[in-house]
Amino acid sequence: MSLITINLYDYLSDKNTFTQDKALAAELRNAYETIGFAYITGWQGVVAPELVKSVFRYNERFFDLPQATKDSLAYKSSKANRGYLTFGREQASMSVDLSKIAAEREVANDQKETFEIGNDSDVRYPEHWPDEHDIPGFKEAEQTMNAFHVACHELHLRMMALLALSLNLDTDFFLPNIKGRCHTLRLLHYPPALRTGNNSRLGAHTDFGTVTLLWQDLCGGLQVSGPDGSWVDVGPKSESEVFVLARWSNNLLKSTIHRAILPPLKPGQDPLRTPTRRSVAYFCNPDPEATIECIPGLGVPLYEKINAGEYYAEALKGEIGV
């Protein structure tokens, strides 16, 4: 099967009638009821393409820093959720059992390093920015990261309004629980890997928050689990975005399983090692003080009420260890 592509240009430009918005919302709901992923186009009026390119340039510059410099910016706490995670530090998993996650880490570490960036206006958790002398011109890069964070938040709000419409709710239904911009911008670097042995780049898992916005380079390797359990390739598309819907709907809308494997060998590539892979993920989360419960009218609740901040911190702690 192939993934659905949904064009949001007219919706984000406020050109649609209400009837057209309802039809678009129905398309979105169909995509996330069946597989939980879709290609999204037409986002460029909210998140400028040049801004995306700048973030990818910073992705490369940051991970090219000496290892000691990156280690000095290390991730400290799942509540703060900021800083550098070195290779093998995080283990994406389908399990919530810490001993099982540890066992998975012994078998095969995720082959990636990441850098987590939060809301710069949250004084409780300072960012782990590198010094200017480590990355000349970094102050401009910092402004770029913050501008990208804000733009993605605006896209998230519009997406959640459309999802509310798809569920026959008021478009601002989710707004009281998501307006704080308590999201995480993650830069990901997957270095070249040997094509032999158990070298999966990112283990099968689901995400924790409301939605995930993802931009990826042309390397490939991302897959999602289809309705029949088979793996579906999520091929990179230039200036397209992959939207991952996390579970907040009494299992009506899917929080789909996804992973990153080694990409297939292409003509002219090294037959022994894969090329580098880079991606940029924006994990959208409810506000930490929000109480999340199954949406009324979607059947008998399958889940108890939870505090969003506590749930998210515990989920991260299971995969990262702090």
N, C-alpha and C positions, 0 to 999 in steps of 0.2 A: 504494500500500500504506500501511497505518497502523502505527504503532509499538505494540509490546506494552506493556501495563501490568502490573506485577508488584507485588503487595501483600506487604510484608515484616513486617507488624505481628505476626502470630503467631510468626514465626521470631525476630524481635528481642525479643519478650516471653517467649521460651522456653516457649511454649505448644504447640509442635508435637511430634509424635512423630518418631522418626528416619525413619519411612516418609514422613511429610509433608514433612520437610526434604528428603529425596531427590527427591520429586516437584517441590518448589519449585526445587531446584537444576537439575532437568532443564528446567524452564521457562526459567530464566535462561540455561542453556547454549544452548537453542534460539534465544533472542533474539540472543545474541552470535555464534552460528554463522552466522545468516542476515544480520543487518544491523549488529550491534555497538552498537546503542543500545536503550534501553528506558526507559519511564517507571517510576519507582520510587515507590511510596506506602508508608505505614505506617512511615516513618522518624522520626516525630515523638517517639517515646519515647527516641530516642538524641540527636537534634539538635532541641532545643526550637524550635517555630515562632517564639516571641518572640525567640529568639536570632538567627534568620534575619532577622527584621524589623529588629532592631537593626543588623545588619551592612549591610543595604541603606540604612538611615538614615545610617550612617557613610560609605557609598559616595557618597551625595549630598553630604554635608558636605565630604568630602575633595576631591572634584573641583571643588567651588565655590571652593576656595582660589585666591588670586592665582597666576598662572602662575609668577612668580618664586619663590614659596614652594614650589610643587610641584617646580620645577627644582632647588631646593636639596636635595631628597631623592632625587636622581637615582640610578638603577640604575648600579652600577659594574662588576659582575663576574658572569658566568654561573655561576661556582662558588658565589658567595654567593646569587645569585638573589633579591635584595631591592631594594626601592625603586621609584621612579616612572619609568615609561616614557612619554615624551610622544608626540604624534601622529607617525606615520611612523617611529618608532624601531624597532619590530618589524615584520617582514614574514612572516606565516604563509605557508608554501610547501610544495609537494610535493617540492621539489628539495633536495638536499644540496650542490649546487654553489654556492659563494658568489657567483660571477659571475652565475649565472642568477637567484639571489635578488635581487641588486643590480639586475638588469635589470627584474625584476618590480616592484621598489620604484619604479623610474623611471616605469613605466606607470601604476601605481595603488597608492598607499599604503593600508595598512589604516587605516580611519577610526575609530581608537580611542585612548584613553589608559588606562593600567593602573597599579595599585599592587600590588607583590608583598610578601607577608608570610610569614615562615618560622616555624620552631620557636623560640619565644622563649627556650628553655633552651639553645640552641646558642651558646656564648660565642664561637665562631670567627667568626661572622657576625652582628654586631649589626643590629637592625632599624633602618630609616630612619624612625622615628616623627617626626611634626611636634611642634613645641613646644606647650605648654599654652596660650600666649597666641594661637597661631594657630587652635586649635580649643578654645575654653573647655569644660572638662569632659572633655578628651581622655583623661585617665588612666582614666576609666570606659570610654571607647571602646576603649582599649588592652586592658583586661581582657576586654572583650567579644570582641575579635578573638582573643585567646588562648584563651578558653573555647570559641569556635566551632572553632578549630583542633584542640583536643583532642577535641571531640565528633565532628568529621568523621573524625578518625583512628580513633575507636572504631567508627564506622560502616564505615569502610574495612576494618578487621580482620574484622568480621562478614561483609562482602561477600566478602572473599577466602576465608574459611572455606567459605562456600557454593559459591564457584567451585571450590575444591579438591574438595568433595564431588561436584560435577557431573562432575568428571574422574576419579572413583573413586579419589581420593587421600585421605590422612588430612586432617582438617579443619585441622590445624596445619601442613600442608606448606609454605605460603608464609611462615609466621610468622618463622622465623629471619632472613629477608631483608627484612622490612617493619616490624619492631617499633620502629624508631628515630624514628618520626614525622618523617621527612625530607621533608615535603611542602610545597607552596606554596599559600597562599591568595591568590587574585588577585581584586582588585576591578576591574571593567571599566566604562568609560563610553564610549558611542558618542553623540556630540553630534548634533543635528539636521543632516541632510545634504540637499543639493539632489537632487531626483529626476532630474535630467538628467546626462548624462555617465557616466563609469565610476567610480561611487561605491560599489562593494562595500565593506561594512563590515569583513569579515574574509575573507581568501582561503582557498581550499580547502586543507585540511591534515589530518594525523592528529596525535594527541598522542603523547607520548614515554614516559610512565610506565606504571604498572600499570592504574589506573583514574582517571577524572575524574568528580567529583561537581559537578553544575551546577545552580544556581538562576537563573532569569531572570525579568524583569518581564513585563508584558503586551504589550510592543511587538511582538514577533514578528520574524521574519527568519531564524531559525536553520534550517538544512537539513542533511540527511545524504544521502549517496549510497546508493541502494538496490542490491540485487543485480544489477539490469539496467543500472545506471549512471545511472538517472534520479534527480532530486533530490526528496527527501521532506521536506515541511514538518514541523518539530518545534514545534508550537504550544505556547505557554505554558500551563501548567496551575497553578492556584493551589495552593500548598503541595504541589507535586509536584517530583520531582527527576529529572533526566536523567542517566543513568549511561553513560559512554563507556568501553568496554573497550579498553585498549591491548594491543598484541601481546606476549604472553609465553607462547605456547602452540603454537609451531611452525605458525603460520597456521591452527590449528583455530578459534580464537576471533578474531573480526575486530577490527582496529584501523581503524575505519571513517573514511572521508573526510567531513569536515563543513565548513561555511562559514556566514557570516552575510551575508545580502544585505539590500537595502533592503526594508522590509515593504510589503505592499500598502496602497494608500490606503483608508482607512476613512471612512465618512460623518462629516462635520463636521471632518475634519482639513485642514490646510494642503495644498493640491494641489501646492505647489512644494517643500516641505521635509518631511522625515520627523520624527516625534517623537524625543526622546531615548530611547536604549535603555541599560539597566543590567543587569548580570548579576554573579554571584559564582561563581567556579570554584575548586574545591579539587583540585589536581593531586597525586595520590597516587603516590609514587615508592618504589622499593626503597631500602634503605639504601645510601649511596655506596660502602661497601666490599664490597657483595654481588657475587658472580659470578653472572651470569644465563646460563642455558643452557636449551635446549629441554627440556621436561618429559619424563622417561623414559616410554616406552610410547606415544608419540603419533607414531610413524613415524620415518623416517630424519631426523635433524636437518637443518633447512634453514639454520641460522644457527650461527656460531661462538660460543664463550663470550665474554662481554664483561664488563667492569667497569662496574657500573651508574652510579657517579658520573662516570666519565670520559665514558661514552656520553651521559649527560644533559647535561653541561656543553657538550660539543661540539655537540650538537643545538641547544641554546639559543644558543650563540655564532653558529651559522650564521644564525639568524633575527634576532638582536639586534645582533651585531657585536662584542661584548666578552665 
